[in-house]
């Protein structure tokens, strides 16, 4: 059975390489021959070919028996079957919100400064974050293998 790694919100994959190298190196210490499956997850409209190319380039010369795949699904939902992932991580946890809870007026992101958090807009963003954070964590717990 392969060791399964899932990265949620991979974008172009460039930020995925260093964490994956770290995880794979640790796995290789206790099981040098174990096959490893890496799932790069992002929204279906992501340019997954860029993510595959970046991660393949970053890992291919270092590790044998590493297989890179993509999962194109919004990770505010359950992405993988229950009990199938050994380790999951995200470099982009800000993306747990499927839609902005209120309009963004001054940036592509809501910048959570103390002043903004106390505004009507801030209250909506915190409420949306809390709702979706619980779903995000619950879904990841379902996906992880017991003792993984």
C-alpha positions in Angstrom: 0.0 0.0 0.0 1.4 3.4 -0.9 2.0 6.3 1.5 -0.5 9.0 0.4 0.2 12.7 0.7 -2.4 15.3 -0.1 -1.7 19.0 -0.6 -4.7 21.2 -0.5 -4.6 24.4 -2.6 -1.5 23.6 -4.7 -1.9 26.4 -7.2 1.1 26.1 -9.6 2.9 23.7 -7.3 6.0 25.8 -6.7 5.3 26.2 -3.0 4.6 22.5 -2.7 8.1 21.2 -3.5 9.9 22.0 -0.2 7.2 20.6 2.1 6.9 17.5 -0.1 10.7 17.0 0.0 10.6 17.1 3.8 7.7 14.7 4.1 9.1 12.2 1.5 12.6 12.3 3.2 11.0 11.5 6.5 9.0 8.6 5.0 12.1 7.2 3.3 13.9 7.0 6.7 11.4 4.4 7.9 10.5 2.8 4.6 13.0 3.4 1.8 11.1 1.3 -0.8 7.5 2.3 -0.1 5.7 3.8 -3.1 4.4 7.3 -2.4 1.4 8.9 -4.0 1.2 12.7 -4.0 -2.1 14.3 -4.7 -2.0 18.0 -5.6 -5.5 19.3 -5.0 -7.0 22.6 -6.3 -10.1 23.8 -7.9 -11.1 22.2 -11.2 -10.3 25.4 -13.1 -6.7 25.4 -11.8 -3.9 24.9 -14.4 -3.0 21.5 -13.0 -0.4 20.9 -15.7 1.7 23.7 -14.2 1.4 22.0 -10.7 2.4 18.6 -12.0 5.3 20.1 -14.0 6.6 22.1 -11.0 6.4 19.2 -8.5 7.7 16.6 -11.0 10.7 18.9 -11.7 11.3 19.5 -8.0 11.1 15.9 -6.9 12.0 13.7 -9.8 15.7 13.7 -9.4 15.5 13.0 -5.7 13.0 10.2 -5.3 12.1 6.9 -7.0 8.7 5.4 -6.6 6.9 8.8 -6.2 3.7 9.2 -8.2 2.2 12.6 -8.7 -1.5 13.1 -9.4 -4.1 15.8 -9.2 -7.5 16.0 -7.6 -9.6 18.9 -9.0 -12.2 19.5 -6.3 -13.1 22.4 -4.0 -11.4 21.4 -0.7 -14.2 23.0 1.4 -15.8 19.6 0.6 -14.4 16.1 1.3 -11.9 15.4 -1.5 -10.7 11.9 -0.8 -12.5 8.7 0.4 -12.5 8.2 4.1 -9.3 6.7 5.6 -7.2 7.0 2.5 -4.7 9.8 3.2 -1.6 9.4 5.4 -0.6 13.1 5.7 -2.3 16.3 4.4 -1.1 19.9 4.4 -1.9 23.2 2.8 0.2 26.2 2.1 -3.0 28.1 1.2 -5.3 27.7 4.2 -6.8 31.1 3.5 -8.7 29.3 0.7 -11.1 27.4 3.0 -13.8 29.9 2.0 -15.7 28.8 -1.1 -16.9 32.4 -1.7 -16.2 35.7 0.0 -18.7 36.2 2.9 -18.9 39.9 2.0 -17.6 42.1 -0.7 -13.8 42.9 -0.8 -13.4 46.6 -1.0 -9.7 47.3 -1.1 -7.8 44.1 -2.0 -8.1 40.7 -3.6 -8.1 39.3 0.0 -9.8 40.5 3.2 -6.9 41.8 5.3 -7.8 41.0 8.9 -6.5 44.0 10.7 -7.9 44.7 14.2 -9.8 47.7 12.8 -11.4 45.7 10.0 -12.2 42.7 12.2 -14.4 45.0 14.3 -16.3 46.3 11.3 -19.5 44.9 9.9 -17.5 43.4 7.0 -15.0 41.9 9.5 -17.8 40.3 11.5 -19.1 38.6 8.3 -15.6 37.4 7.3 -15.0 35.9 10.8 -18.4 34.2 10.8 -17.8 32.8 7.3 -14.3 31.6 8.3 -15.5 29.9 11.4 -18.3 28.1 9.5 -16.0 26.8 6.8 -13.0 26.1 9.0 -15.0 23.5 10.9 -16.0 21.9 7.6 -12.5 22.0 6.4 -11.0 20.3 9.5 -13.8 17.7 9.7 -13.3 16.7 6.1 -9.6 16.3 6.5 -10.2 14.1 9.6 -12.4 11.8 7.6 -9.8 11.5 4.8 -6.8 10.6 7.1 -6.0 7.0 7.6 -6.1 5.8 11.2 -2.5 5.8 12.6 -1.4 7.4 9.3 
